[in-house]
Amino acid sequence: MIEKEIVLETIRALPDDCSLEEISERIEFMAAVQKGLDQLDRGEGIPHDEVKRQLTTRLQTNLISRCTKLPIGH
């Protein structure tokens, strides 16, 4: 199925009363997913274990940063 047909089918599946913004958001989401799939096909993906490690590091850094900003006694 070509991309135009995929987009048209997606639009047809949306409720009749959806807004242009909702249509646009759905198409943008589909484009982002397709971009990610294309990157994976080219071997450009990040291994799951690496994503987990990066996410853990970011969450810990964010938590430490927030905790250091709390007033003393809270």
MIGUSE-610674 format. One record per atom (N, C-alpha, C): atom name; x, y, z; chain. Coordinates in Angstrom, 1 decimal, decimal comma, padded with zeros to 4 digits. Layout:
<node 'CA' <X Y Z> 'A'>;
...
//
This chain:
<node 'N' <000,9 -001,2 000,0> 'A'>;
<node 'CA' <000,0 000,0 000,0> 'A'>;
<node 'C' <000,9 001,2 000,0> 'A'>;
<node 'N' <000,6 002,2 -000,9> 'A'>;
<node 'CA' <001,4 003,4 -000,9> 'A'>;
<node 'C' <001,0 004,3 000,2> 'A'>;
<node 'N' <001,9 005,3 000,5> 'A'>;
<node 'CA' <001,7 006,1 001,7> 'A'>;
<node 'C' <000,4 006,9 001,6> 'A'>;
<node 'N' <000,1 007,4 000,4> 'A'>;
<node 'CA' <-001,2 008,2 000,2> 'A'>;
<node 'C' <-002,4 007,4 000,6> 'A'>;
<node 'N' <-002,4 006,1 000,2> 'A'>;
<node 'CA' <-003,5 005,2 000,5> 'A'>;
<node 'C' <-003,6 005,0 002,0> 'A'>;
<node 'N' <-002,5 004,8 002,7> 'A'>;
<node 'CA' <-002,5 004,6 004,1> 'A'>;
<node 'C' <-003,0 005,8 004,8> 'A'>;
<node 'N' <-002,6 007,0 004,4> 'A'>;
<node 'CA' <-003,1 008,3 005,0> 'A'>;
<node 'C' <-004,6 008,4 004,8> 'A'>;
<node 'N' <-005,1 008,1 003,6> 'A'>;
<node 'CA' <-006,5 008,2 003,3> 'A'>;
<node 'C' <-007,3 007,3 004,1> 'A'>;
<node 'N' <-006,9 006,0 004,3> 'A'>;
<node 'CA' <-007,6 005,0 005,1> 'A'>;
<node 'C' <-007,6 005,5 006,5> 'A'>;
<node 'N' <-006,5 006,1 007,0> 'A'>;
<node 'CA' <-006,5 006,5 008,4> 'A'>;
<node 'C' <-007,5 007,7 008,6> 'A'>;
<node 'N' <-007,6 008,6 007,6> 'A'>;
<node 'CA' <-008,5 009,7 007,7> 'A'>;
<node 'C' <-009,9 009,2 007,7> 'A'>;
<node 'N' <-010,2 008,2 006,9> 'A'>;
<node 'CA' <-011,6 007,6 006,8> 'A'>;
<node 'C' <-011,9 006,9 008,1> 'A'>;
<node 'N' <-011,0 006,4 008,8> 'A'>;
<node 'CA' <-011,2 005,7 010,1> 'A'>;
<node 'C' <-011,5 006,6 011,3> 'A'>;
<node 'N' <-011,1 007,9 011,1> 'A'>;
<node 'CA' <-011,4 008,9 012,2> 'A'>;
<node 'C' <-012,9 009,2 012,2> 'A'>;
<node 'N' <-013,3 009,7 013,4> 'A'>;
<node 'CA' <-014,7 010,1 013,5> 'A'>;
<node 'C' <-015,0 011,3 012,6> 'A'>;
<node 'N' <-016,3 011,3 012,1> 'A'>;
<node 'CA' <-016,7 012,4 011,2> 'A'>;
<node 'C' <-016,5 013,8 011,7> 'A'>;
<node 'N' <-016,6 013,9 013,0> 'A'>;
<node 'CA' <-016,5 015,2 013,6> 'A'>;
<node 'C' <-015,1 015,6 014,1> 'A'>;
<node 'N' <-014,1 014,9 013,7> 'A'>;
<node 'CA' <-012,7 015,3 014,2> 'A'>;
<node 'C' <-012,3 016,6 013,5> 'A'>;
<node 'N' <-011,4 017,2 014,2> 'A'>;
<node 'CA' <-010,9 018,5 013,7> 'A'>;
<node 'C' <-009,7 018,3 012,7> 'A'>;
<node 'N' <-009,4 019,4 012,0> 'A'>;
<node 'CA' <-008,2 019,4 011,2> 'A'>;
<node 'C' <-006,9 019,2 012,0> 'A'>;
<node 'N' <-006,9 019,7 013,2> 'A'>;
<node 'CA' <-005,8 019,5 014,1> 'A'>;
<node 'C' <-005,6 018,0 014,4> 'A'>;
<node 'N' <-006,7 017,3 014,7> 'A'>;
<node 'CA' <-006,7 015,9 015,0> 'A'>;
<node 'C' <-006,2 015,1 013,8> 'A'>;
<node 'N' <-006,6 015,5 012,7> 'A'>;
<node 'CA' <-006,2 014,8 011,4> 'A'>;
<node 'C' <-004,7 015,0 011,3> 'A'>;
<node 'N' <-004,3 016,3 011,4> 'A'>;
<node 'CA' <-002,9 016,6 011,3> 'A'>;
<node 'C' <-002,0 015,8 012,3> 'A'>;
<node 'N' <-002,5 015,8 013,5> 'A'>;
<node 'CA' <-001,7 015,1 014,6> 'A'>;
<node 'C' <-001,6 013,6 014,2> 'A'>;
<node 'N' <-002,6 013,0 013,7> 'A'>;
<node 'CA' <-002,6 011,6 013,4> 'A'>;
<node 'C' <-001,6 011,3 012,2> 'A'>;
<node 'N' <-001,6 012,2 011,2> 'A'>;
<node 'CA' <-000,7 012,0 010,1> 'A'>;
<node 'C' <000,7 012,2 010,6> 'A'>;
<node 'N' <001,0 013,2 011,4> 'A'>;
<node 'CA' <002,3 013,4 011,9> 'A'>;
<node 'C' <002,8 012,2 012,8> 'A'>;
<node 'N' <001,9 011,7 013,6> 'A'>;
<node 'CA' <002,2 010,5 014,3> 'A'>;
<node 'C' <002,6 009,3 013,4> 'A'>;
<node 'N' <001,8 009,1 012,4> 'A'>;
<node 'CA' <002,1 008,0 011,4> 'A'>;
<node 'C' <003,4 008,3 010,7> 'A'>;
<node 'N' <003,7 009,5 010,4> 'A'>;
<node 'CA' <005,0 009,8 009,7> 'A'>;
<node 'C' <006,2 009,5 010,7> 'A'>;
<node 'N' <006,0 009,9 011,9> 'A'>;
<node 'CA' <007,1 009,6 012,9> 'A'>;
<node 'C' <007,3 008,1 013,1> 'A'>;
<node 'N' <006,2 007,4 013,2> 'A'>;
<node 'CA' <006,3 005,9 013,3> 'A'>;
<node 'C' <007,0 005,3 012,1> 'A'>;
<node 'N' <006,6 005,8 010,9> 'A'>;
<node 'CA' <007,2 005,2 009,7> 'A'>;
<node 'C' <008,7 005,6 009,6> 'A'>;
<node 'N' <009,1 006,8 010,1> 'A'>;
<node 'CA' <010,5 007,2 010,1> 'A'>;
<node 'C' <011,3 006,3 011,0> 'A'>;
<node 'N' <010,7 006,0 012,2> 'A'>;
<node 'CA' <011,4 005,1 013,1> 'A'>;
<node 'C' <011,5 003,7 012,5> 'A'>;
<node 'N' <010,5 003,2 011,9> 'A'>;
<node 'CA' <010,6 001,9 011,3> 'A'>;
<node 'C' <011,7 001,9 010,2> 'A'>;
<node 'N' <011,7 002,9 009,4> 'A'>;
<node 'CA' <012,7 003,0 008,3> 'A'>;
<node 'C' <014,1 003,0 008,9> 'A'>;
<node 'N' <014,3 003,8 010,0> 'A'>;
<node 'CA' <015,6 003,8 010,7> 'A'>;
<node 'C' <016,0 002,4 011,2> 'A'>;
<node 'N' <015,0 001,7 011,7> 'A'>;
<node 'CA' <015,3 000,3 012,2> 'A'>;
<node 'C' <015,7 -000,6 011,0> 'A'>;
<node 'N' <015,0 -000,4 009,9> 'A'>;
<node 'CA' <015,4 -001,2 008,7> 'A'>;
<node 'C' <016,8 -000,9 008,3> 'A'>;
<node 'N' <017,3 000,3 008,5> 'A'>;
<node 'CA' <018,6 000,6 008,1> 'A'>;
<node 'C' <019,7 000,3 009,2> 'A'>;
<node 'N' <019,2 -000,3 010,3> 'A'>;
<node 'CA' <020,1 -000,7 011,4> 'A'>;
<node 'C' <020,5 000,5 012,2> 'A'>;
<node 'N' <019,7 001,6 012,2> 'A'>;
<node 'CA' <020,0 002,8 013,0> 'A'>;
<node 'C' <019,3 002,8 014,3> 'A'>;
<node 'N' <018,7 001,8 014,8> 'A'>;
<node 'CA' <018,0 001,8 016,0> 'A'>;
<node 'C' <018,9 001,7 017,2> 'A'>;
<node 'N' <018,4 002,0 018,4> 'A'>;
<node 'CA' <019,1 001,9 019,6> 'A'>;
<node 'C' <018,6 000,6 020,3> 'A'>;
<node 'N' <019,6 -000,3 020,7> 'A'>;
<node 'CA' <019,2 -001,5 021,4> 'A'>;
<node 'C' <018,4 -001,2 022,7> 'A'>;
<node 'N' <017,4 -002,1 023,0> 'A'>;
<node 'CA' <016,5 -001,9 024,1> 'A'>;
<node 'C' <017,3 -001,7 025,4> 'A'>;
<node 'N' <018,3 -002,5 025,7> 'A'>;
<node 'CA' <019,1 -002,3 026,9> 'A'>;
<node 'C' <019,7 -001,0 027,0> 'A'>;
<node 'N' <020,2 -000,4 025,9> 'A'>;
<node 'CA' <020,7 000,9 025,9> 'A'>;
<node 'C' <019,7 002,0 026,2> 'A'>;
<node 'N' <018,5 001,8 025,6> 'A'>;
<node 'CA' <017,4 002,8 025,9> 'A'>;
<node 'C' <017,1 002,7 027,4> 'A'>;
<node 'N' <017,0 001,5 028,0> 'A'>;
<node 'CA' <016,7 001,4 029,4> 'A'>;
<node 'C' <017,8 002,1 030,2> 'A'>;
<node 'N' <019,1 001,9 029,9> 'A'>;
<node 'CA' <020,2 002,5 030,6> 'A'>;
<node 'C' <020,1 004,0 030,5> 'A'>;
<node 'N' <019,8 004,6 029,3> 'A'>;
<node 'CA' <019,7 006,0 029,1> 'A'>;
<node 'C' <018,5 006,6 029,9> 'A'>;
<node 'N' <017,4 005,9 029,9> 'A'>;
<node 'CA' <016,2 006,4 030,6> 'A'>;
<node 'C' <016,4 006,4 032,1> 'A'>;
<node 'N' <017,1 005,3 032,6> 'A'>;
<node 'CA' <017,4 005,2 034,0> 'A'>;
<node 'C' <018,3 006,4 034,5> 'A'>;
<node 'N' <019,3 006,6 033,7> 'A'>;
<node 'CA' <020,2 007,7 034,0> 'A'>;
<node 'C' <019,5 009,1 034,0> 'A'>;
<node 'N' <018,7 009,3 033,0> 'A'>;
<node 'CA' <018,0 010,6 032,9> 'A'>;
<node 'C' <017,0 010,7 034,1> 'A'>;
<node 'N' <016,3 009,7 034,4> 'A'>;
<node 'CA' <015,3 009,8 035,5> 'A'>;
<node 'C' <016,1 010,0 036,8> 'A'>;
<node 'N' <017,2 009,3 037,1> 'A'>;
<node 'CA' <017,9 009,5 038,3> 'A'>;
<node 'C' <018,5 010,9 038,4> 'A'>;
<node 'N' <019,0 011,4 037,3> 'A'>;
<node 'CA' <019,6 012,8 037,2> 'A'>;
<node 'C' <018,5 013,8 037,5> 'A'>;
<node 'N' <017,3 013,6 036,9> 'A'>;
<node 'CA' <016,2 014,5 037,1> 'A'>;
<node 'C' <015,7 014,5 038,5> 'A'>;
<node 'N' <015,6 013,3 039,1> 'A'>;
<node 'CA' <015,2 013,2 040,5> 'A'>;
<node 'C' <016,2 013,9 041,5> 'A'>;
<node 'N' <017,5 013,6 041,2> 'A'>;
<node 'CA' <018,5 014,3 042,1> 'A'>;
<node 'C' <018,4 015,8 041,9> 'A'>;
<node 'N' <018,2 016,3 040,7> 'A'>;
<node 'CA' <018,1 017,7 040,5> 'A'>;
<node 'C' <016,9 018,3 041,2> 'A'>;
<node 'N' <015,8 017,6 041,2> 'A'>;
<node 'CA' <014,6 018,1 041,9> 'A'>;
<node 'C' <014,8 018,1 043,4> 'A'>;
<node 'N' <015,4 017,1 043,9> 'A'>;
<node 'CA' <015,6 016,9 045,3> 'A'>;
<node 'C' <016,5 018,0 045,9> 'A'>;
<node 'N' <017,5 018,4 045,1> 'A'>;
<node 'CA' <018,4 019,4 045,6> 'A'>;
<node 'C' <017,8 020,8 045,6> 'A'>;
<node 'N' <016,7 021,0 044,9> 'A'>;
<node 'CA' <016,0 022,3 044,8> 'A'>;
<node 'C' <015,0 022,4 045,9> 'A'>;
<node 'N' <014,7 021,3 046,6> 'A'>;
<node 'CA' <013,7 021,4 047,7> 'A'>;
<node 'C' <014,2 022,2 048,9> 'A'>;
<node 'N' <013,4 023,1 049,5> 'A'>;
<node 'CA' <013,9 023,8 050,7> 'A'>;
<node 'C' <014,2 022,8 051,8> 'A'>;
<node 'N' <015,1 023,2 052,7> 'A'>;
<node 'CA' <015,5 022,4 053,8> 'A'>;
<node 'C' <014,3 022,2 054,7> 'A'>;
<node 'N' <014,1 020,9 055,2> 'A'>;
<node 'CA' <013,0 020,7 056,1> 'A'>;
<node 'C' <011,8 020,1 055,4> 'A'>;
<node 'N' <011,9 020,0 054,1> 'A'>;
<node 'CA' <010,7 019,4 053,3> 'A'>;
<node 'C' <011,1 018,0 052,8> 'A'>;
//
